């Protein structure tokens, strides 16, 4: 008995097998990828008990924004890519250096940021944002100045242990 092998059919079968395997791998790859979920809180009482601040400058080209609080201005580096806009109302701990979460009341989302400067005067905030958004990044935009920008309270410092 002689077996005749049709090479053209063999090549077609190899192509079908290869494309099937590639399609299965692509399906596994794309279904395993998941976008990081944005945390939205239904109970805002925790965040609303935190310090309130108003975004008075936002520049998403350089990734920094300025928040005005009762104690002065804070420069915050945006860490999660969620856009923060001028006039957004934020809640959180603006009174210290470091990375933490903030609640954007206007957008109803929790965003992550790094406080790089805090309790600045208006002029110090202008200098700081020019430093963090150098040479053309700030594009000459001004920090919005509120009626209370010259009357800020002093933050109570923790007592020093002796």
Phi and psi restraints in degrees (value plus and minus 20) as a CYANA .aco file:
   2 UNK   PHI    -129.7   -89.7
   2 UNK   PSI     110.4   150.4
   3 UNK   PHI    -120.8   -80.8
   3 UNK   PSI     104.5   144.5
   4 UNK   PHI    -121.3   -81.3
   4 UNK   PSI     103.0   143.0
   5 UNK   PHI    -120.0   -80.0
   5 UNK   PSI     104.6   144.6
   6 UNK   PHI    -112.0   -72.0
   6 UNK   PSI      87.7   127.7
   7 UNK   PHI     -86.0   -46.0
   7 UNK   PSI     -49.5    -9.5
   8 UNK   PHI     -87.6   -47.6
   8 UNK   PSI     -60.8   -20.8
   9 UNK   PHI     -87.1   -47.1
   9 UNK   PSI     -56.3   -16.3
  10 UNK   PHI     -84.5   -44.5
  10 UNK   PSI     -62.5   -22.5
  11 UNK   PHI     -84.3   -44.3
  11 UNK   PSI     -60.4   -20.4
  12 UNK   PHI     -84.4   -44.4
  12 UNK   PSI     -62.3   -22.3
  13 UNK   PHI     -84.8   -44.8
  13 UNK   PSI     -59.1   -19.1
  14 UNK   PHI     -84.2   -44.2
  14 UNK   PSI     -60.7   -20.7
  15 UNK   PHI     -83.8   -43.8
  15 UNK   PSI     -64.8   -24.8
  16 UNK   PHI     -81.7   -41.7
  16 UNK   PSI     -64.8   -24.8
  17 UNK   PHI     -82.2   -42.2
  17 UNK   PSI     -65.7   -25.7
  18 UNK   PHI     -82.9   -42.9
  18 UNK   PSI     -66.7   -26.7
  19 UNK   PHI     -86.2   -46.2
  19 UNK   PSI     -53.5   -13.5
  20 UNK   PHI     -85.2   -45.2
  20 UNK   PSI     -64.9   -24.9
  21 UNK   PHI     -83.2   -43.2
  21 UNK   PSI     -64.7   -24.7
  22 UNK   PHI     -82.2   -42.2
  22 UNK   PSI     -60.9   -20.9
  23 UNK   PHI     -84.8   -44.8
  23 UNK   PSI     -60.1   -20.1
  24 UNK   PHI     -85.4   -45.4
  24 UNK   PSI     -62.1   -22.1
  25 UNK   PHI     -84.8   -44.8
  25 UNK   PSI     -61.1   -21.1
  26 UNK   PHI     -84.4   -44.4
  26 UNK   PSI     -59.9   -19.9
  27 UNK   PHI     -83.5   -43.5
  27 UNK   PSI     -62.0   -22.0
  28 UNK   PHI     -85.4   -45.4
  28 UNK   PSI     -63.3   -23.3
  29 UNK   PHI     -82.4   -42.4
  29 UNK   PSI     -68.6   -28.6
  30 UNK   PHI     -95.4   -55.4
  30 UNK   PSI     -46.6    -6.6
  31 UNK   PHI    -102.6   -62.6
  31 UNK   PSI     -37.2     2.8
  32 UNK   PHI    -105.6   -65.6
  32 UNK   PSI     -36.4     3.6
  33 UNK   PHI     -99.1   -59.1
  33 UNK   PSI     113.5   153.5
  34 UNK   PHI    -156.1  -116.1
  34 UNK   PSI     116.4   156.4
  35 UNK   PHI     -93.2   -53.2
  35 UNK   PSI     119.7   159.7
  36 UNK   PHI     -82.7   -42.7
  36 UNK   PSI     110.1   150.1
  37 UNK   PHI     -99.2   -59.2
  37 UNK   PSI     125.8   165.8
  38 UNK   PHI    -108.9   -68.9
  38 UNK   PSI     108.3   148.3
  39 UNK   PHI    -102.8   -62.8
  39 UNK   PSI     102.5   142.5
  40 UNK   PHI    -138.5   -98.5
  40 UNK   PSI     107.9   147.9
  41 UNK   PHI    -119.7   -79.7
  41 UNK   PSI     113.8   153.8
  42 UNK   PHI    -103.8   -63.8
  42 UNK   PSI     -49.3    -9.3
  43 UNK   PHI    -122.8   -82.8
  43 UNK   PSI      83.6   123.6
  44 UNK   PHI    -110.6   -70.6
  44 UNK   PSI     -17.3    22.7
  45 UNK   PHI     -80.6   -40.6
  45 UNK   PSI     -56.5   -16.5
  46 UNK   PHI     -83.2   -43.2
  46 UNK   PSI     -70.2   -30.2
  47 UNK   PHI     -87.7   -47.7
  47 UNK   PSI     -58.2   -18.2
  48 UNK   PHI     -90.7   -50.7
  48 UNK   PSI     -33.3     6.7
  49 UNK   PHI    -106.8   -66.8
  49 UNK   PSI     -26.7    13.3
  50 UNK   PHI    -104.7   -64.7
  50 UNK   PSI     155.9   195.9
  51 UNK   PHI     -85.7   -45.7
  51 UNK   PSI     117.7   157.7
  52 UNK   PHI    -118.0   -78.0
  52 UNK   PSI     123.4   163.4
  53 UNK   PHI    -164.4  -124.4
  53 UNK   PSI     131.4   171.4
  54 UNK   PHI    -130.5   -90.5
  54 UNK   PSI     111.6   151.6
  55 UNK   PHI     -93.4   -53.4
  55 UNK   PSI      98.8   138.8
  56 UNK   PHI    -129.8   -89.8
  56 UNK   PSI     -27.3    12.7
  57 UNK   PHI    -176.1  -136.1
  57 UNK   PSI     112.8   152.8
  58 UNK   PHI    -160.3  -120.3
  58 UNK   PSI     106.5   146.5
  59 UNK   PHI    -154.3  -114.3
  59 UNK   PSI      79.5   119.5
  60 UNK   PHI     -99.4   -59.4
  60 UNK   PSI     -25.4    14.6
  61 UNK   PHI     -93.1   -53.1
  61 UNK   PSI     -55.4   -15.4
  62 UNK   PHI    -126.1   -86.1
  62 UNK   PSI     -28.0    12.0
  63 UNK   PHI      65.2   105.2
  63 UNK   PSI      -0.8    39.2
  64 UNK   PHI    -143.1  -103.1
  64 UNK   PSI     131.3   171.3
  65 UNK   PHI    -160.8  -120.8
  65 UNK   PSI     140.6   180.6
  66 UNK   PHI    -135.1   -95.1
  66 UNK   PSI     110.7   150.7
  67 UNK   PHI    -136.3   -96.3
  67 UNK   PSI     109.7   149.7
  68 UNK   PHI    -116.5   -76.5
  68 UNK   PSI     106.8   146.8
  69 UNK   PHI    -140.1  -100.1
  69 UNK   PSI    -197.5  -157.5
  70 UNK   PHI     -87.2   -47.2
  70 UNK   PSI     -37.0     3.0
  71 UNK   PHI    -121.6   -81.6
  71 UNK   PSI     -26.5    13.5
  72 UNK   PHI     117.0   157.0
  72 UNK   PSI    -176.8  -136.8
  73 UNK   PHI    -127.1   -87.1
  73 UNK   PSI     120.5   160.5
  74 UNK   PHI    -138.4   -98.4
  74 UNK   PSI     118.0   158.0
  75 UNK   PHI    -121.2   -81.2
  75 UNK   PSI     103.0   143.0
  76 UNK   PHI    -143.4  -103.4
  76 UNK   PSI     112.4   152.4
  77 UNK   PHI    -109.6   -69.6
  77 UNK   PSI     106.6   146.6
  78 UNK   PHI     -96.0   -56.0
  78 UNK   PSI     102.1   142.1
  79 UNK   PHI    -124.4   -84.4
  79 UNK   PSI     -40.7    -0.7
  80 UNK   PHI    -128.2   -88.2
  80 UNK   PSI     -18.4    21.6
  81 UNK   PHI      62.6   102.6
  81 UNK   PSI     -24.4    15.6
  82 UNK   PHI     -94.7   -54.7
  82 UNK   PSI     111.7   151.7
  83 UNK   PHI     -95.0   -55.0
  83 UNK   PSI     116.7   156.7
  84 UNK   PHI    -136.3   -96.3
  84 UNK   PSI     108.9   148.9
  85 UNK   PHI    -128.8   -88.8
  85 UNK   PSI     136.3   176.3
  86 UNK   PHI     -76.6   -36.6
  86 UNK   PSI     117.8   157.8
  87 UNK   PHI      60.2   100.2
  87 UNK   PSI     -18.8    21.2
  88 UNK   PHI     -85.5   -45.5
  88 UNK   PSI     125.3   165.3
  89 UNK   PHI    -120.0   -80.0
  89 UNK   PSI     106.5   146.5
  90 UNK   PHI    -140.0  -100.0
  90 UNK   PSI     131.5   171.5
  91 UNK   PHI    -149.5  -109.5
  91 UNK   PSI     122.3   162.3
  92 UNK   PHI     138.9   178.9
  92 UNK   PSI    -186.8  -146.8
  93 UNK   PHI    -118.8   -78.8
  93 UNK   PSI      77.9   117.9
  94 UNK   PHI    -113.4   -73.4
  94 UNK   PSI     -20.6    19.4
  95 UNK   PHI    -119.6   -79.6
  95 UNK   PSI      26.1    66.1
  96 UNK   PHI     158.9   198.9
  96 UNK   PSI     138.0   178.0
  97 UNK   PHI     -94.8   -54.8
  97 UNK   PSI     132.5   172.5
  98 UNK   PHI     106.3   146.3
  98 UNK   PSI     153.3   193.3
  99 UNK   PHI    -112.9   -72.9
  99 UNK   PSI     114.2   154.2
 100 UNK   PHI    -182.1  -142.1
 100 UNK   PSI     153.1   193.1
 101 UNK   PHI    -111.1   -71.1
 101 UNK   PSI     128.8   168.8
 102 UNK   PHI    -151.1  -111.1
 102 UNK   PSI     129.6   169.6
 103 UNK   PHI    -122.5   -82.5
 103 UNK   PSI      98.6   138.6
 104 UNK   PHI    -108.7   -68.7
 104 UNK   PSI      80.2   120.2
 105 UNK   PHI     -84.2   -44.2
 105 UNK   PSI     -57.9   -17.9
 106 UNK   PHI     -83.8   -43.8
 106 UNK   PSI     -64.4   -24.4
 107 UNK   PHI    -111.5   -71.5
 107 UNK   PSI     -29.3    10.7
 108 UNK   PHI      38.0    78.0
 108 UNK   PSI      27.0    67.0
 109 UNK   PHI    -158.0  -118.0
 109 UNK   PSI     137.7   177.7
 110 UNK   PHI    -119.0   -79.0
 110 UNK   PSI     109.0   149.0
 111 UNK   PHI    -142.6  -102.6
 111 UNK   PSI     136.6   176.6
 112 UNK   PHI    -128.2   -88.2
 112 UNK   PSI     116.0   156.0
 113 UNK   PHI    -169.2  -129.2
 113 UNK   PSI     144.4   184.4
 114 UNK   PHI    -138.6   -98.6
 114 UNK   PSI      95.9   135.9
 115 UNK   PHI     -97.0   -57.0
 115 UNK   PSI      94.1   134.1
 116 UNK   PHI    -120.5   -80.5
 116 UNK   PSI     -43.2    -3.2
 117 UNK   PHI    -166.7  -126.7
 117 UNK   PSI     126.2   166.2
 118 UNK   PHI    -168.2  -128.2
 118 UNK   PSI     142.1   182.1
 119 UNK   PHI      34.0    74.0
 119 UNK   PSI      23.2    63.2
 120 UNK   PHI    -110.3   -70.3
 120 UNK   PSI     134.0   174.0
 121 UNK   PHI     -97.6   -57.6
 121 UNK   PSI     153.8   193.8
 122 UNK   PHI     -80.3   -40.3
 122 UNK   PSI     -66.9   -26.9
 123 UNK   PHI     -87.7   -47.7
 123 UNK   PSI     -56.7   -16.7
 124 UNK   PHI     -85.4   -45.4
 124 UNK   PSI     -57.2   -17.2
 125 UNK   PHI     -86.1   -46.1
 125 UNK   PSI     -59.1   -19.1
 126 UNK   PHI     -80.6   -40.6
 126 UNK   PSI     -65.8   -25.8
 127 UNK   PHI     -84.2   -44.2
 127 UNK   PSI     -61.3   -21.3
 128 UNK   PHI     -86.0   -46.0
 128 UNK   PSI     -62.6   -22.6
 129 UNK   PHI     -89.5   -49.5
 129 UNK   PSI     -50.9   -10.9
 130 UNK   PHI     -87.2   -47.2
 130 UNK   PSI     -53.5   -13.5
 131 UNK   PHI     -89.4   -49.4
 131 UNK   PSI     -66.0   -26.0
 132 UNK   PHI     -99.3   -59.3
 132 UNK   PSI     -42.5    -2.5
 133 UNK   PHI    -138.2   -98.2
 133 UNK   PSI      54.8    94.8
 134 UNK   PHI     -93.9   -53.9
 134 UNK   PSI     137.6   177.6
 135 UNK   PHI      14.5    54.5
 135 UNK   PSI      59.4    99.4
 136 UNK   PHI      70.7   110.7
 136 UNK   PSI     -34.9     5.1
 137 UNK   PHI     -89.8   -49.8
 137 UNK   PSI     -59.9   -19.9
 138 UNK   PHI     -93.1   -53.1
 138 UNK   PSI     -40.5    -0.5
 139 UNK   PHI      33.6    73.6
 139 UNK   PSI      13.5    53.5
 140 UNK   PHI      51.7    91.7
 140 UNK   PSI     -11.3    28.7
 141 UNK   PHI     -91.6   -51.6
 141 UNK   PSI     126.6   166.6
 142 UNK   PHI    -123.1   -83.1
 142 UNK   PSI     132.0   172.0
 143 UNK   PHI     -96.3   -56.3
 143 UNK   PSI     109.8   149.8
 144 UNK   PHI     -85.0   -45.0
 144 UNK   PSI     108.1   148.1
 145 UNK   PHI    -124.1   -84.1
 145 UNK   PSI     103.4   143.4
 146 UNK   PHI    -108.0   -68.0
 146 UNK   PSI     153.6   193.6
 147 UNK   PHI     -87.5   -47.5
 147 UNK   PSI     -43.4    -3.4
 148 UNK   PHI    -121.2   -81.2
 148 UNK   PSI      -6.3    33.7
 149 UNK   PHI     -86.7   -46.7
 149 UNK   PSI     -41.5    -1.5
 150 UNK   PHI    -116.4   -76.4
 150 UNK   PSI     -28.5    11.5
 151 UNK   PHI    -136.6   -96.6
 151 UNK   PSI      51.9    91.9
 152 UNK   PHI    -120.6   -80.6
 152 UNK   PSI     128.4   168.4
 153 UNK   PHI    -103.4   -63.4
 153 UNK   PSI     139.5   179.5
 154 UNK   PHI    -109.6   -69.6
 154 UNK   PSI     117.0   157.0
 155 UNK   PHI     -97.2   -57.2
 155 UNK   PSI     114.7   154.7
 156 UNK   PHI     -89.1   -49.1
 156 UNK   PSI     104.5   144.5
 157 UNK   PHI    -106.8   -66.8
 157 UNK   PSI     129.9   169.9
 158 UNK   PHI     -90.2   -50.2
 158 UNK   PSI     122.5   162.5
 159 UNK   PHI     -84.9   -44.9
 159 UNK   PSI     122.8   162.8
 160 UNK   PHI    -105.2   -65.2
 160 UNK   PSI     109.3   149.3
 161 UNK   PHI     -98.7   -58.7
 161 UNK   PSI     117.4   157.4
